[in-house]
Amino acid sequence: MDSDSQLFNLRTDDETTHPLNAEQLEETSFDTGVSASCLTTAELQQHWRAVKQEIRSVKLLFQIPSTRTIDHITSRYVVYQIIVIRSGSYDLKHVSIERRYSDFLHLHHELLQDFSEELEDVTLPKKRLMGNFSEENITERRVTLCDYLTQLYSRRYIRRSPAFIAFFTHPELKTAYDLLRGGRYSHALEVLQNALVLQEKLCSHDSSLLVPTLCALLVCQRDLEDFHAAFQTGNSALPAVRRYGLYKYRSPLLEAMVDLGYKLEQPVAQLQEELIRVQNSPHGPESSMSLKQIVVQEFT
């Protein structure tokens, strides 16, 4: 295959999957290390259904159902309520965020730096010099901005870009970390949980992107003495930390998990053994900071 064909295949927006052939299926294995060749036909079928479910892309819909006009002494602007909905099933986790037109404009300029070719047919509605606050113009812009987000999401490289994801999560995460550093753990926890819902929808292709938020949630839950929830959150973060080699978080997260396990009288022998291996690595300890010390450094 020539380089032009390879580039075309990489940049195609079609994310349909194809069945594995016999040789590929032979190489497929469970997390437990059991080879597919050792499985019965029924088990292979069950495993293949799980594989297809795991790699099936999450499809999202965007809604901008309402707006608010903010009046300050020196400025007046409109904020747009945005809701991200997972399609294909009933989505119970509806989280809304608010963004100004200037936020959309900033996103567009950032994306143009890396995706000018992909954005040739995508236009951001222009700012009007007059009539910005008329009900008719606000309604029209609400529809066009929703369509703009849909067009961006339809392009795989764009929807997976840091700029696109940050548009939906960065302001809330920054607020949450500021609250956490200020010791306002209950409020920080609420904002982090909402941000995590959006990250789970937007970052299904890379679970490592959820790890910092999960660790921040654990810190809040632990400081609020909700040890059970904190232990569950740690269990959600640990697989991605291991899988993606996030050494910055591994030792501190394991330490936190072992401590929580003792508080909850949970079996932590395996976690403790893993922690000892990490701490005694010939390359030296991966991090000398606690999980809380790492978390409070985010967004500083």
C-alpha positions in Angstrom: 0.0 0.0 0.0 1.4 3.4 -1.0 1.8 6.3 1.5 -1.2 8.2 0.0 -3.5 5.2 0.6 -2.2 4.7 4.1 -2.9 8.4 4.9 -6.4 8.1 3.5 -7.1 5.1 5.6 -5.8 6.8 8.7 -7.8 9.9 8.2 -11.1 8.3 7.1 -14.1 9.1 9.3 -15.5 5.6 8.9 -15.0 3.7 12.1 -16.7 0.5 11.2 -15.0 -2.6 12.4 -14.2 -5.7 10.5 -14.3 -9.3 11.8 -11.0 -10.8 12.8 -9.7 -13.6 10.6 -8.7 -16.9 12.1 -5.1 -15.9 12.6 -6.1 -12.7 14.4 -8.6 -14.5 16.5 -6.0 -17.0 17.5 -3.9 -14.1 19.0 -6.9 -12.7 20.9 -6.8 -13.4 24.6 -8.7 -12.6 27.8 -7.1 -10.3 30.4 -6.4 -13.5 32.4 -4.0 -14.6 29.7 -6.2 -17.5 28.3 -5.6 -17.9 24.6 -8.6 -17.9 22.3 -7.5 -21.3 20.9 -8.3 -22.9 24.3 -11.9 -21.7 24.2 -15.1 -23.5 23.2 -17.1 -22.2 20.3 -19.7 -20.6 22.7 -16.9 -19.0 24.7 -15.3 -17.6 21.5 -18.6 -16.2 20.4 -19.1 -14.6 23.8 -15.6 -13.2 23.8 -16.0 -11.8 20.3 -19.2 -10.0 21.3 -17.3 -8.5 24.2 -14.5 -7.4 21.9 -16.8 -5.8 19.4 -18.6 -4.0 22.3 -15.3 -2.7 23.6 -14.1 -1.3 20.3 -17.4 0.1 19.1 -17.2 3.8 18.9 -19.4 5.9 21.1 -21.7 8.2 19.2 -22.6 11.5 20.7 -25.3 14.1 20.0 -25.1 17.7 21.0 -28.0 19.9 22.1 -28.1 23.6 22.9 -31.6 23.8 24.4 -31.4 27.3 26.0 -29.4 30.4 26.5 -28.9 33.1 29.1 -28.0 36.8 28.6 -25.5 38.0 31.2 -25.4 41.8 32.0 -22.4 43.2 33.6 -21.6 46.9 34.3 -19.1 47.0 31.3 -20.2 44.1 29.2 -23.2 42.0 28.0 -23.0 38.6 26.5 -24.9 35.4 25.8 -24.0 32.0 27.3 -25.2 28.8 25.6 -26.3 25.7 27.5 -24.7 22.6 25.9 -25.8 19.0 26.6 -23.8 16.0 25.4 -25.9 12.9 24.9 -24.7 9.4 24.2 -26.8 8.0 21.4 -28.0 4.4 20.8 -29.2 3.9 24.4 -31.1 5.9 27.0 -28.5 8.2 28.5 -29.3 8.9 32.2 -26.3 11.1 32.8 -27.1 14.5 31.3 -24.7 17.1 32.3 -25.0 20.6 31.0 -22.2 23.2 30.6 -22.3 26.8 29.5 -20.1 28.5 26.9 -19.9 31.9 25.4 -19.5 32.6 21.7 -15.9 33.6 22.5 -15.2 30.1 23.8 -16.4 28.7 20.4 -14.2 31.2 18.6 -11.2 30.2 20.7 -11.8 26.5 20.0 -12.1 27.2 16.2 -8.8 29.1 16.2 -7.0 26.3 18.1 -8.4 23.6 15.8 -7.3 25.6 12.7 -3.7 25.3 13.8 -3.7 21.5 13.4 -6.8 20.7 11.2 -7.0 23.4 8.6 -7.7 20.9 5.9 -10.4 19.0 7.8 -12.1 22.3 8.6 -12.3 23.6 5.0 -16.0 22.8 4.9 -16.8 23.6 8.5 -17.6 27.2 9.3 -18.2 28.9 12.7 -21.1 31.3 12.5 -19.7 34.8 12.4 -20.2 37.4 15.1 -22.8 40.0 14.2 -22.0 43.7 14.7 -25.6 44.5 15.5 -28.6 42.6 16.8 -26.7 40.0 18.8 -29.2 40.0 21.6 -32.4 39.8 19.6 -34.4 36.6 20.3 -34.4 35.7 16.6 -30.6 36.0 16.3 -29.9 34.1 19.5 -32.2 31.3 18.4 -30.5 31.1 15.0 -27.1 31.1 16.5 -28.1 28.4 19.0 -29.0 26.1 16.1 -25.9 26.9 14.1 -23.5 26.4 17.0 -25.1 23.0 17.7 -24.6 22.1 14.1 -21.0 23.3 14.3 -20.2 20.9 17.2 -21.9 18.1 15.3 -19.7 18.7 12.3 -16.6 18.8 14.4 -17.5 15.6 16.2 -18.1 13.8 12.8 -14.3 14.1 12.1 -12.4 11.5 14.1 -9.1 13.4 14.4 -10.9 16.5 15.6 -13.2 14.8 18.2 -10.1 13.1 19.7 -8.0 16.2 19.8 -7.1 17.8 23.2 -8.6 21.1 22.1 -12.0 19.6 21.3 -12.1 17.7 24.6 -10.9 20.7 26.6 -13.7 22.8 25.2 -16.2 20.7 27.2 -14.2 20.0 30.3 -11.3 22.5 31.0 -13.2 25.3 32.7 -15.1 23.0 35.0 -11.9 21.0 35.9 -10.0 24.2 36.6 -12.8 25.3 38.9 -12.8 21.9 40.6 -9.1 22.0 41.3 -9.3 25.5 42.6 -12.0 24.4 45.0 -10.0 21.3 46.0 -6.9 23.4 46.8 -9.1 25.7 48.9 -10.3 22.7 50.9 -13.8 22.9 49.6 -14.0 19.2 48.9 -17.8 18.8 48.8 -18.2 21.4 46.1 -15.1 20.2 44.2 -16.5 16.7 44.3 -19.7 17.7 42.6 -17.9 19.6 39.8 -15.4 16.7 39.3 -18.2 14.2 39.0 -20.0 16.2 36.3 -16.7 16.7 34.5 -16.0 12.9 34.7 -19.4 12.2 33.0 -18.4 14.4 30.1 -14.9 12.8 29.9 -16.4 9.3 29.9 -18.4 10.3 26.8 -15.7 12.2 25.0 -12.7 10.1 25.9 -14.0 6.5 25.3 -11.0 6.0 22.9 -8.4 6.6 25.7 -9.3 5.8 29.3 -5.9 7.3 30.5 -7.4 10.8 30.0 -9.8 10.0 32.9 -7.1 9.1 35.4 -6.3 12.7 36.7 -10.0 13.3 37.4 -10.5 10.0 39.1 -7.5 10.6 41.3 -8.8 14.1 42.2 -12.2 12.4 43.0 -10.5 9.9 45.3 -8.7 12.7 47.2 -11.9 14.5 47.8 -13.8 11.4 48.8 -11.0 10.4 51.2 -10.8 13.8 52.8 -14.6 13.7 53.2 -14.2 10.3 54.9 -16.2 8.5 52.2 -13.7 5.7 52.2 -15.8 3.2 50.3 -16.4 5.5 47.4 -12.8 6.5 47.4 -11.7 2.8 47.2 -14.1 2.2 44.3 -12.8 5.3 42.5 -9.2 4.0 42.9 -10.3 0.6 41.5 -11.7 2.5 38.5 -8.4 4.4 37.9 -5.9 1.6 38.6 -6.4 -0.5 35.3 -5.7 2.6 33.1 -2.7 3.5 35.2 -1.2 0.0 34.7 -2.2 -0.3 31.1 -0.9 3.1 29.9 2.2 3.1 32.2 1.2 6.2 34.1 4.1 6.0 36.5 3.5 9.4 38.0 0.3 8.1 39.5 1.0 4.4 40.1 2.9 4.4 43.4 0.8 7.2 45.0 -2.4 5.6 43.9 -1.4 2.2 45.2 -0.4 3.7 48.5 -3.8 5.4 48.8 -5.5 2.2 47.9 -3.7 0.1 50.5 -4.4 2.7 53.2 -8.1 2.8 52.2 -8.2 -1.0 52.1 -7.0 -1.2 55.7 -9.5 1.3 56.8 -12.3 -0.7 55.1 -10.8 -4.1 56.2 -10.6 -5.1 52.6 -8.0 -7.6 51.3 -5.1 -5.6 50.0 -2.3 -8.2 49.9 -2.0 -8.1 46.1 -2.0 -4.3 46.1 0.6 -4.2 48.7 2.8 -6.7 46.8 2.5 -4.5 43.7 3.4 -1.4 45.7 6.5 -3.1 47.1 7.6 -4.1 43.6 7.1 -0.6 42.3 9.0 0.9 45.3 11.8 -1.6 44.9 12.2 -1.1 41.2 15.8 -1.1 40.0 15.1 2.2 38.3 14.2 3.7 41.6 10.8 4.9 43.0 8.5 6.3 40.4 7.2 9.2 42.6 8.0 10.4 46.0 4.8 12.5 46.3 1.5 11.5 47.8 -1.5 11.3 45.5 -2.9 14.6 47.1 0.4 16.4 46.3 0.1 15.3 42.7 -3.5 16.3 42.4 -3.1 19.8 43.8 -0.5 20.6 41.2 -3.0 20.2 38.4 -4.2 23.4 36.6 -1.7 25.6 38.6 
